[in-house]
Amino acid sequence: MSKTSSSKTPQTNGKSDSKKPSVKKEKTESTPSTKNIKSEPKSQSTPQSTKNGHSNKLKTPKNEPIVKTDAKTDSKKKVKEEANTPVKQEPTKNGKKRSAADLSQTESPKKRKKKEEEEEVWRWWEEKKYADGRKWTTLEHKGPLFEPGYVPLPDDIHFFYNGQRVKLSVEAEEVMTFYAKMLDHEYTQKDVFNTNFFNDWRKFMKESERTLIKDLKKCDFTKVAEYFKQKTEERKAMSKEEKKKLKEEAAEVKKLYGFCIWDRHKQPIGNYKIEPPGLFRGRGEHPKMGMVKKRINPEDVIINCGKDSQVPEPPAGHKWKEVRHDNMVAWLASWTENVQGNTKYVMLNAASRVKGERDWQKYEKARKLHRCIDKIRNNYMEDWKSKEMKVRQRAVAIYFIDKLALRAGNEKDEDEADTVGCCSLRIEHVKLHKDVEGVGEHVVEFDFLGKDSIRYQNKVAVEKQVYKNLVLFMENKNPEDELFDRLNTTILNSYLNECMDGLSAKVFRTYNASRTLQEQLDQMTKKKDSANDLILTYNRANRAVAILCNHQRAVPKTFAKSMENMQKKIQDKKDVIAEAESELKKAKTDLKNLKSVAAKKKYETAENKLKKLVESLKKLEIQVTDKEENKDIALGTSKLNYLDPRISIAWCKKHNVPIEKIYSKTQRDKFRWAIDMATAEYHFYNYEGEIVLRDLSHLDGMDGGNTTQEGDPDETQEPDDDEDED
């Protein structure tokens, strides 16, 4: 395994020669909006060196407008052009001026919140889009940040084989440490993981090492594992000052590598660090678990940047695999990982324009589907009785995708985890029941592993004709045979695209998730509810979506202890309330007997105290209910990837619920476009765009064919709508 040079901590020179951008009043296709423009302040410091050994300057184009968003200001107000004004420094008691950084440390939460609302952002949603499919016109960045080279173990830390101390070569030792770090992990108890690791490890050994080390069971990683545990404990035991220093160093590195200049605007990069080498785990029982993920070097990486930009410099002694200037794609760098042969990309952060536009378009497409869903449903219901088997199979599959929010499912290779979706269901995954108590007649029982090896179990009553078709599809088939043997995802999506431009199976999942949230909030929200009750209502609506989408999670290991602590808090609160009730009763008696001003004041104080305690108790009880209901449900996945954020934001504005109660700071950055767009009157169903419904009669019996095109690689980087949460 090749090594890279070790990293250096970036230094600062304390000054910046960047100039404040002037404002362009003209608005063109490639120029940003000129609303609320504010010039960019001078930076406090500029890193001089980096882990990559790059030069310290990232060009910031002149005349770069930075747009200021003020949540309390109407976006249509007249633009104010501000002159170059130095940052105000307030004097301290000793007469010395305090820097902006010092002031930020002493700001009150309210002041920080206001500062966040007025944060300078690019209001890209107010600009025209490129009509030719371009992702950008100008792009400059520093390239990815590579992992430091491997540091060999100290001389007193040893690996043993068959009781004998063995000094391994550097490459073999590094791979050995990957396993040692996971020695107590459940993966090292799996035969597939161990077999794959040992086979790959031997590839990094010298001939003499391979001759000696032939059995993993005779390997003793104990001392090495203890060494890394000790290092972990040392990091945990670091002083506040040491941790602060590391945090500051990481922040300096992020300043350089964590941002790019995209169409003359500073945009955050998501995964700017190259993945470290290690052992592949995969999802579920992945057949390749335990294989070695090799170190990625600059020679493996393709850089994508603007033609007129400064090409990122690779680390000293290295060169890039290739440099491209492709503005039809959104990735900044790419490489191929060795385990599965997948292409990995450095992409922009979720708060960037390119990600925000994709989210916006995704939810607009789902809203568009609402306008023609009845027509599509009528079509597939008619096709249940088609004379052609493949048409019937397609119609039943769309019914499942629509009603149950199933993923379409893609064909899997033998070396991939055995997960399935609707189109790849096998006979063994489905059971039919004429009647199930509590469910109804014509019941289908599903049991299969879906995406990320999450088990999907469900018993659902279906239409009688769907049930009859399933009986027909399952005739004379073995358990391992496909249920929809005349259908695949390509054929299905090709048909759906004919129904509505851009429609695919994935859109149904987004549509039904957002529709469910909108309906649940409309039905369950009560105007007189307290703030805590409203949050519980929202989480219950979100929970309905998570259940629909099968977003499960393992019950946290600390759940029982956490619930025990919360129940103790509730009991303690009840005890305090009992005392407060006694105090109020006594104060009431004193007021009745004394009728003095002091007695009245004492009574009012006791009354207010009890009222606050009761409210506090109710809040705790709601938290316990919420925690119990969602212990095995992942609410975050649907909230971030399936639910139109404008539904939640409109609901917050309508019922005076602070948006930060629903979305974290990172999530608010991701959905800033929605926060700006959505008013209290926004409703998911009220789509005002153009809808074109097509005559689908010519599609009966359509074979479909392979319509897959080699498009924008960043589309393949985007997860299948949802990622792991919680």
Secondary structure, DSSP 4 states (H G I P E B T S, - for coil): ----PPP----B-S---PPPPP------SSSPP-TTEEPPPPPS--B---TT---S-----SS--EEBP-TTS-TTSPP-PPP--PPP-EE-TTSPEEPHHHHHHT--HHHHHHHHHT-B---GGGSPPPTT--S-S-EE---PBPPPPP-PPPTT--EEETTEEE---HHHHHHHHHHHHTTTSGGGG-HHHHHHHHHHHHHTS-HHHHHH---GGGEE-HHHHHHHHHHHHHHHT--HHHHHHHHHHHHHHHHHHSEEEETTEEEEBS--BPPPPEE---SSS-TTTT-EEPPP-GGG-EEE--TTSPPPPPPTT---SEEE--TTS--SEEEE-TTT--EEEE-B-TTSHHHHHHHHHHHHHHHHHHHHHHHHHHHHHHHTT-SSHHHHHHHHHHHHHHHH---------TTS-----STT-BGGGEEEEEEETTTEEEEEEEEEE-GGG-EEEEEEE--HHHHHHHHHHHTT--TTSBSSTT--HHHHHHHHHHHSTT--HHHHHHHHHHHHHHHHHHHH--TT--HHHHHHHHHHHHHHHHHHTT-B-PPPTTHHHHHHHHHHHHHHHHHHHHHHHHHHHHHHHHHHHH--HHHHHHHHHHHHHHHHHHHHHHHHHHHHHHHHHTTTB-HHHHHHHTS-HHHHHHHHHHTT--GGGTS-HHHHHHTHHHHHH--TT--TT---S-------GGGTT-----------HHHHHS-SS-----
